Amino acid sequence: MRILFVTGSLVHGGAERHSITLANRLAERGHECSFAYVKNDPSQLSRLKLAAESVRCLYAQRYFDLDALLTLRTEILKRKPSVILAANPYALLYATLGKRLAASPAPLAVTYHSTKLLNRKEFVQMLAYRPMFWAADRAVFVCEAQRRYWRARHVFGRASVVIHNGVDTEHWHPLGAEERRRLRGALGFAPTDYAIGISAVLRPEKNHLQLVEAIAMLRRRASARVSSARALLIGDGPMRGAVEARARELGVAPYVTIAGFQQDVRPFLAACDVVALTSFTEAFSLAAIEAMALGKPVVHSDVGGAPEMIRPGRNGFLYPVGDTPALAERLAALADPAACERMGARARETVEAQFSERAMVDRYESMLLELESKRTQHGNLRRPAGAH
């Protein structure tokens, strides 16, 4: 199979990391993979293990850039992909038009990683994107909740499928107690500290401010263990200044550590007792299942596909979106080391059983082979637009 991956950029983000993983793993399985990214943000380029000549930046200078589109057309004519996989609507825009300009018969699939429109601008953009989803040969959603949400808003491909995100369980594995003690010491954590981690770009929708506010609540508790709560924020982004200011305002700045962007987040997550995901919007958090694979219970806002991975009281907890007292209560419930360890072990079991990278790649490979086969056998015969 000749697969062309198209992404909006290689910025640090779950959708980009997901596409890189698929390209790497499918190339390892003998498929001829190439990769095009629209805007010149190569932050994750080093993760992509394809040959340099198989990777092309389109260097878009504006949202819709004709030169970038023509570059993609040239790539499609050169690569002659047997199937194209776009990640998210912006990449779908370029993939759809580039395929048409090249008169390519390659089936087009799109993976969508979002579950909510955040503002009026995104709403208007989706009105323009919606016909492109209808025209796509396959729309891949990352959880059932997301598929239901977008179907209700008439966003779907000629056919749709749910493929949950997955992680490499050999790469993401729990560390021993001694190694964890060493890592905690390196971060300045006392053995008795209750360390709560979050791994996400500091953007408004990730809602880091809520975790800072929960830390302030926890530190006022009577329990010595709960009142030792501190946060480790792994990532960077436009909200960093606001997060630091809020921590100072609440008097918890010494207990909120921002580690900044890290190429390898595993040691930082391993040093934590619990991981929190406080997003206002999330489809199916890759960061959450990575933490679970490390043996960490996760406290997750009840958004998107979170209920498809979190079993409350078994491998973590859910809490209502935006409800800071509820977040603090769930975190307090995990302050007990025995409960934390027990739920962490179950979190790991959940990932091994349901969300492994191998299972995810198997499903994508099967889907893409099916699309390629239909094109070959039936001259790319399609169902009527809108069928799903």
QUIUR-V156801 format. One record per backbone hydrogen bond with DSSP energy under -0.5 kcal/mol. NH is the residue of the N-H (numbers start at 1). CO is the residue of the C=O. E is the energy in kcal/mol with one decimal. If there is no record, write none. Layout:
nh,co,e
NH,CO,E
NH,CO,E
This chain:
nh,co,e
3,1,-0.7
3,32,-2.2
4,83,-2.0
5,3,-0.6
5,34,-2.6
6,85,-2.2
7,36,-2.2
10,41,-2.0
13,11,-0.7
17,13,-2.3
18,14,-2.4
19,15,-2.0
20,16,-2.3
21,17,-2.5
22,18,-2.3
23,19,-2.5
24,20,-2.7
25,21,-2.7
26,22,-2.7
27,23,-1.9
28,24,-1.9
29,25,-1.1
30,27,-1.8
31,26,-2.1
32,1,-2.4
33,31,-1.0
34,3,-2.6
35,54,-2.9
36,5,-2.9
37,56,-2.0
38,7,-2.2
39,8,-2.9
41,39,-2.3
44,10,-1.9
45,42,-2.4
47,44,-1.7
48,44,-0.6
48,45,-1.3
49,47,-0.6
54,51,-2.3
55,52,-1.6
56,35,-2.8
58,37,-2.8
60,38,-2.6
65,63,-0.6
66,64,-0.6
69,65,-2.2
70,66,-2.5
71,67,-2.0
72,68,-2.1
73,69,-2.3
74,70,-2.2
75,71,-2.1
76,72,-2.6
77,73,-2.5
78,74,-2.3
79,75,-3.3
80,76,-2.3
82,2,-2.2
83,2,-1.5
84,107,-2.6
85,4,-2.7
86,109,-2.7
87,6,-2.1
88,86,-0.6
88,111,-2.9
91,87,-0.6
92,88,-1.9
93,89,-2.3
94,90,-1.4
95,91,-2.8
96,92,-2.9
97,93,-2.0
98,94,-3.0
99,95,-2.2
100,96,-1.7
101,97,-2.7
102,98,-1.9
103,100,-1.0
104,99,-2.4
107,82,-0.8
109,84,-2.9
110,138,-2.2
111,86,-2.8
112,110,-0.5
112,140,-2.6
118,116,-0.6
123,119,-1.8
124,120,-2.6
125,121,-2.4
126,122,-2.3
127,123,-1.4
128,124,-1.2
129,125,-2.2
130,126,-2.4
132,129,-1.3
133,129,-1.6
134,130,-2.3
135,131,-1.7
136,132,-1.0
136,133,-0.7
137,108,-2.0
138,108,-1.2
139,159,-2.6
140,110,-3.4
140,138,-0.5
141,139,-0.6
141,161,-2.9
142,112,-0.7
147,143,-1.8
148,144,-2.6
149,145,-2.1
150,146,-2.4
151,147,-2.5
152,148,-2.0
153,149,-0.5
153,150,-0.5
154,151,-1.9
155,150,-3.0
156,154,-0.6
158,136,-2.7
161,139,-2.1
163,141,-2.6
163,161,-0.5
165,142,-0.5
167,355,-2.1
169,167,-0.9
172,168,-2.8
173,171,-1.0
180,176,-2.1
181,177,-2.2
182,178,-2.0
183,179,-2.3
184,180,-2.5
185,181,-2.2
186,182,-2.1
187,183,-1.3
188,185,-1.2
189,184,-2.8
193,190,-1.5
194,228,-1.0
195,193,-0.9
196,230,-2.8
197,195,-0.5
197,274,-2.8
198,232,-2.0
200,198,-0.6
200,234,-1.4
202,236,-1.6
203,201,-2.2
206,203,-1.5
207,203,-0.6
207,204,-1.5
210,207,-1.1
211,207,-0.7
211,208,-0.5
212,208,-1.8
213,209,-2.2
214,210,-2.3
215,211,-2.3
216,212,-1.8
217,213,-1.7
218,214,-2.8
219,215,-2.3
220,217,-1.2
221,218,-1.8
227,223,-2.7
228,225,-1.1
229,226,-1.6
230,194,-2.3
231,255,-2.8
232,196,-2.4
233,231,-0.5
233,257,-3.4
234,198,-3.1
234,232,-0.7
235,233,-0.8
235,260,-0.7
239,202,-2.7
240,237,-1.8
243,239,-2.5
244,240,-2.7
245,241,-2.3
246,242,-2.3
247,243,-2.2
248,244,-2.0
249,245,-2.4
250,246,-2.0
251,248,-1.0
252,247,-2.4
253,247,-0.9
255,252,-2.0
256,253,-1.4
257,231,-2.8
257,255,-0.5
258,256,-0.5
259,233,-2.6
259,257,-0.7
260,233,-0.7
260,235,-0.8
269,265,-2.4
270,266,-2.8
271,267,-1.2
272,269,-1.5
273,195,-2.5
274,195,-1.6
275,297,-2.1
276,197,-3.1
277,299,-2.6
280,205,-2.9
281,205,-0.7
289,285,-1.5
290,286,-2.1
291,287,-2.0
292,288,-2.3
293,289,-2.1
294,290,-1.2
295,292,-1.8
296,291,-1.8
297,273,-0.5
298,315,-1.3
299,275,-2.4
300,298,-0.6
300,317,-2.6
301,277,-2.2
302,319,-2.8
303,301,-2.2
305,283,-3.7
306,303,-2.1
308,305,-1.8
309,305,-0.5
309,306,-1.7
310,306,-2.9
311,309,-0.5
312,310,-0.7
313,316,-2.7
314,311,-2.9
315,311,-1.8
316,311,-0.7
317,298,-2.1
319,300,-1.4
323,320,-2.2
324,322,-1.2
327,323,-2.0
328,324,-2.6
329,325,-2.2
330,326,-2.3
331,327,-2.4
332,328,-2.4
333,329,-1.9
334,330,-0.8
334,331,-0.8
335,332,-1.4
340,336,-2.5
341,337,-2.5
342,338,-2.4
343,339,-2.6
344,340,-2.2
345,341,-2.1
346,342,-1.6
347,343,-2.1
348,344,-2.0
349,345,-1.9
350,346,-2.2
351,347,-1.9
352,348,-2.4
353,349,-2.2
354,350,-2.3
355,350,-0.6
355,351,-1.7
357,167,-2.7
360,356,-1.8
361,357,-3.0
362,358,-2.6
363,359,-1.9
364,360,-2.2
365,361,-2.9
366,362,-2.4
367,363,-2.3
368,364,-2.8
369,365,-2.5
370,366,-2.1
371,367,-2.2
372,368,-2.6
373,369,-2.6
374,370,-2.4
375,371,-2.0
376,372,-2.3
377,373,-2.9
378,374,-2.4
379,375,-1.1
380,374,-0.7
380,375,-0.7
381,378,-0.5
386,134,-0.6
387,384,-1.9
